[in-house]
Amino acid sequence: MPKMKSVKGAVKRFKIKKNGTVKRGTAFRSHILTKQDAGTRRDQNAPKVVAKVDEKNIKAMFA
């Protein structure tokens, strides 16, 4: 049997933490940030976690 391959798009976008939760990035962070409120930009710096419902599918992409 051939080896299972990871979905490379998922590998680039997500990280699995030691406790099993999945970290994700934030949208709207690349450029033209002057239109956003300072509070919005500040909130986007905080670490984000994928919803519990989606964790199973994302972990399957890492197999």
DSSP file (Angstrom, degrees, kcal/mol; ACC not computed):
  #  RESIDUE AA STRUCTURE BP1 BP2  ACC     N-H-->O    O-->H-N    N-H-->O    O-->H-N    TCO  KAPPA ALPHA  PHI   PSI    X-CA   Y-CA   Z-CA
    1    1 A M              0   0    0      0, 0.0     3,-0.1     0, 0.0     2,-0.1   0.000 360.0 360.0 360.0 139.6    0.0    0.0    0.0
    2    2 A P        -     0   0    0      0, 0.0     2,-0.1     0, 0.0     3,-0.0  -0.376 360.0 -93.3 -73.0 159.5    1.2    3.5   -0.7
    3    3 A K        -     0   0    0      1,-0.1     2,-0.3    -2,-0.1     0, 0.0  -0.383  38.3-109.9 -70.8 149.7    1.7    6.0    2.1
    4    4 A M        -     0   0    0     59,-0.2     2,-0.4    -3,-0.1    -1,-0.1  -0.611  35.4-144.6 -74.9 139.1   -1.1    8.3    3.1
    5    5 A K        -     0   0    0     -2,-0.3    58,-0.1    -3,-0.0     2,-0.1  -0.848   9.1-121.3-109.6 144.9   -0.2   11.9    2.2
    6    6 A S        -     0   0    0     -2,-0.4     2,-0.8    56,-0.2    56,-0.2  -0.449  31.3-106.5 -74.9 153.5   -1.2   15.0    4.1
    7    7 A V    >>  -     0   0    0     54,-2.3     4,-2.0     1,-0.2     3,-0.7  -0.763  30.6-153.5 -79.5 111.3   -3.2   17.7    2.5
    8    8 A K  H 3> S+     0   0    0     -2,-0.8     4,-1.8     1,-0.3    -1,-0.2   0.804  90.4  58.3 -64.3 -31.0   -0.5   20.3    2.0
    9    9 A G  H 3> S+     0   0    0      1,-0.2     4,-0.9     2,-0.2    -1,-0.3   0.881 109.1  45.7 -63.6 -37.4   -2.9   23.3    2.0
   10   10 A A  H <> S+     0   0    0     -3,-0.7     4,-2.3     2,-0.2    -2,-0.2   0.873 108.6  55.5 -72.4 -37.6   -4.1   22.2    5.5
   11   11 A V  H  < S+     0   0    0     -4,-2.0    -2,-0.2     1,-0.2    -1,-0.2   0.875 109.6  47.6 -62.5 -36.6   -0.5   21.7    6.7
   12   12 A K  H  < S+     0   0    0     -4,-1.8    -1,-0.2    -5,-0.2    -2,-0.2   0.769 118.5  39.9 -74.8 -25.2    0.3   25.3    5.7
   13   13 A R  H  < S+     0   0    0     -4,-0.9    12,-0.5    -3,-0.2     2,-0.3   0.734 113.1  45.7 -98.5 -24.7   -2.7   26.7    7.4
   14   14 A F     <  -     0   0    0     -4,-2.3     2,-0.4    10,-0.1    10,-0.2  -0.862  53.0-162.3-125.7 153.4   -3.1   24.8   10.7
   15   15 A K  E     -A   23   0A   0      8,-1.3     8,-3.1    -2,-0.3     2,-0.6  -0.998  19.2-137.1-129.9 136.6   -0.9   23.6   13.6
   16   16 A I  E     -A   22   0A   0     -2,-0.4     6,-0.2     6,-0.2     5,-0.1  -0.843  22.9-143.0 -95.3 122.2   -2.0   20.8   16.0
   17   17 A K    >   -     0   0    0      4,-2.9     3,-1.7    -2,-0.6    -1,-0.0  -0.279  25.9-103.4 -79.2 167.8   -1.2   21.8   19.6
   18   18 A K  T 3  S+     0   0    0      1,-0.3    -1,-0.1     2,-0.1    -2,-0.0   0.824 121.3  55.7 -62.6 -31.7    0.1   19.3   22.2
   19   19 A N  T 3  S-     0   0    0      2,-0.1    -1,-0.3     1,-0.1     3,-0.1   0.463 121.6-106.0 -82.8   1.3   -3.4   19.2   23.9
   20   20 A G  S <  S+     0   0    0     -3,-1.7    -2,-0.1     1,-0.3     2,-0.1   0.266  78.3 127.3  98.8 -11.9   -5.0   18.2   20.5
   21   21 A T        -     0   0    0     -5,-0.1    -4,-2.9     1,-0.1     2,-0.5  -0.382  57.5-123.1 -75.7 161.9   -6.7   21.5   19.7
   22   22 A V  E     -A   16   0A   0     28,-0.3    28,-3.0    -6,-0.2    -6,-0.2  -0.922  16.7-147.9-114.0 122.1   -6.0   23.0   16.3
   23   23 A K  E     -AB  15  49A   0     -8,-3.1    -8,-1.3    -2,-0.5     2,-0.3  -0.574  19.5-175.7 -83.0 149.7   -4.6   26.5   15.9
   24   24 A R  E     - B   0  48A   0     24,-1.7    24,-0.7    -2,-0.2   -10,-0.1  -0.920  21.2-113.6-139.4 165.9   -5.6   28.6   12.9
   25   25 A G        -     0   0    0    -12,-0.5     2,-0.4    -2,-0.3    -1,-0.0  -0.186  31.9-108.3 -87.0-174.0   -4.7   32.0   11.4
   26   26 A T        -     0   0    0     18,-0.1     3,-0.4    -2,-0.1     2,-0.1  -0.940  24.3-124.6-120.6 142.2   -6.9   35.0   11.0
   27   27 A A  S    S+     0   0    0     -2,-0.4     0, 0.0     1,-0.2     0, 0.0  -0.358  87.3  34.0 -76.7 162.9   -8.4   36.5    7.9
   28   28 A F  S    S+     0   0    0      1,-0.1    -1,-0.2    -2,-0.1    16,-0.1   0.858  81.6 114.0  63.7  41.6   -7.9   40.1    6.7
   29   29 A R        +     0   0    0     -3,-0.4     4,-0.1    15,-0.0    -2,-0.1   0.378  49.8  81.4-117.2   1.5   -4.4   40.4    8.1
   30   30 A S  S    S-     0   0    0      1,-0.2     2,-0.3     2,-0.1     3,-0.1   0.946  97.7 -25.6 -84.4 -48.2   -2.3   40.8    4.9
   31   31 A H  S    S+     0   0    0      1,-0.2    -1,-0.2     2,-0.0     0, 0.0  -0.948 104.9  50.4-158.9 173.8   -2.5   44.4    3.8
   32   32 A I    >   +     0   0    0     -2,-0.3     3,-0.7     1,-0.1    -1,-0.2   0.929  56.8 154.8  52.6  52.4   -4.6   47.7    3.8
   33   33 A L  G >   +     0   0    0      1,-0.2     3,-1.1     2,-0.1     8,-0.1   0.520  49.7  85.6 -84.6  -5.2   -4.9   47.4    7.6
   34   34 A T  G 3  S+     0   0    0      1,-0.3    -1,-0.2     4,-0.0     4,-0.1   0.751  83.0  59.6 -69.1 -21.9   -5.4   51.2    8.0
   35   35 A K  G <  S+     0   0    0     -3,-0.7    -1,-0.3     2,-0.1     2,-0.2   0.663  92.4  85.5 -78.7 -15.4   -9.1   50.8    7.3
   36   36 A Q  S <  S-     0   0    0     -3,-1.1    -3,-0.0    -4,-0.1    -4,-0.0  -0.568  87.2-106.2 -88.4 150.4   -9.5   48.6   10.3
   37   37 A D     >  -     0   0    0     -2,-0.2     4,-2.1     1,-0.1     5,-0.2  -0.313  28.2-117.4 -63.8 155.3  -10.1   49.8   13.9
   38   38 A A  H  > S+     0   0    0      1,-0.2     4,-2.2     2,-0.2     5,-0.1   0.872 116.6  54.8 -63.0 -36.2   -7.2   49.4   16.2
   39   39 A G  H  > S+     0   0    0      2,-0.2     4,-2.4     1,-0.2    -1,-0.2   0.882 106.2  50.6 -65.4 -38.4   -9.2   47.1   18.3
   40   40 A T  H  > S+     0   0    0      2,-0.2     4,-1.7     1,-0.2    -2,-0.2   0.930 111.5  47.4 -64.5 -45.2   -9.9   44.8   15.4
   41   41 A R  H  X S+     0   0    0     -4,-2.1     4,-0.6     1,-0.2    -2,-0.2   0.891 112.4  50.4 -63.0 -38.3   -6.2   44.7   14.5
   42   42 A R  H >X S+     0   0    0     -4,-2.2     3,-1.0     1,-0.2     4,-0.5   0.899 108.5  51.7 -66.7 -40.8   -5.4   43.9   18.1
   43   43 A D  H >< S+     0   0    0     -4,-2.4     3,-0.9     1,-0.2    -1,-0.2   0.828 102.7  60.3 -65.2 -31.4   -7.9   41.1   18.3
   44   44 A Q  H 3< S+     0   0    0     -4,-1.7    -1,-0.2     1,-0.2    -2,-0.2   0.687  95.8  62.2 -72.2 -16.5   -6.5   39.5   15.2
   45   45 A N  H << S+     0   0    0     -3,-1.0    -1,-0.2    -4,-0.6    -2,-0.2   0.727  83.8  96.5 -78.0 -21.3   -3.1   39.1   16.9
   46   46 A A  S << S-     0   0    0     -3,-0.9     2,-0.1    -4,-0.5    -3,-0.0  -0.364  90.0 -97.2 -69.2 147.3   -4.6   36.8   19.6
   47   47 A P        -     0   0    0      0, 0.0     2,-0.3     0, 0.0    -1,-0.1  -0.400  40.6-151.6 -65.8 140.4   -4.2   33.1   19.0
   48   48 A K  E     -B   24   0A   0    -24,-0.7   -24,-1.7    -4,-0.1     2,-0.4  -0.852   4.4-153.5-115.1 149.6   -7.3   31.5   17.4
   49   49 A V  E     -B   23   0A   0     -2,-0.3   -26,-0.2   -26,-0.2     3,-0.1  -0.955  23.5-112.1-123.9 141.9   -8.5   27.9   17.7
   50   50 A V        -     0   0    0    -28,-3.0   -28,-0.3    -2,-0.4     5,-0.1  -0.385  45.3 -93.1 -68.6 147.7  -10.6   25.9   15.2
   51   51 A A    >>  -     0   0    0      1,-0.1     3,-1.0    -2,-0.1     4,-0.9  -0.281  31.7-117.6 -61.1 147.6  -14.2   25.1   16.3
   52   52 A K  H >> S+     0   0    0      1,-0.3     4,-0.5     2,-0.2     3,-0.5   0.826 112.7  60.3 -56.2 -35.3  -14.6   21.7   18.0
   53   53 A V  H 34 S+     0   0    0      1,-0.2     4,-0.3     2,-0.1     3,-0.3   0.845 107.9  43.2 -64.1 -34.8  -16.9   20.5   15.1
   54   54 A D  H <> S+     0   0    0     -3,-1.0     4,-1.9     1,-0.2    -1,-0.2   0.573  89.7  87.4 -90.5 -10.1  -14.2   21.0   12.5
   55   55 A E  H <X S+     0   0    0     -4,-0.9     4,-2.6    -3,-0.5     5,-0.2   0.883  84.9  54.3 -59.3 -41.6  -11.2   19.5   14.4
   56   56 A K  H  X S+     0   0    0     -4,-0.5     4,-1.6    -3,-0.3    -1,-0.2   0.910 109.5  47.3 -61.6 -43.3  -11.9   15.9   13.3
   57   57 A N  H  > S+     0   0    0     -4,-0.3     4,-1.1     2,-0.2    -1,-0.2   0.893 113.1  48.1 -66.6 -39.4  -11.9   16.8    9.6
   58   58 A I  H  X S+     0   0    0     -4,-1.9     4,-0.7     1,-0.2     3,-0.4   0.904 109.9  51.6 -69.1 -41.0   -8.7   18.9    9.9
   59   59 A K  H >< S+     0   0    0     -4,-2.6     3,-0.6     1,-0.2     4,-0.4   0.843 105.3  57.2 -64.5 -31.8   -6.9   16.1   11.8
   60   60 A A  H >< S+     0   0    0     -4,-1.6     3,-1.0     1,-0.2    -1,-0.2   0.831 100.4  57.7 -67.0 -30.7   -7.9   13.7    9.1
   61   61 A M  H 3< S+     0   0    0     -4,-1.1   -54,-2.3    -3,-0.4    -1,-0.2   0.736 102.5  55.5 -69.8 -21.1   -6.1   15.9    6.5
   62   62 A F  T <<        0   0    0     -4,-0.7    -1,-0.2    -3,-0.6    -2,-0.2   0.542 360.0 360.0 -86.3  -7.3   -2.9   15.5    8.5
   63   63 A A    <         0   0    0     -3,-1.0   -59,-0.2    -4,-0.4    -1,-0.2   0.501 360.0 360.0 -61.4 360.0   -2.9   11.7    8.4
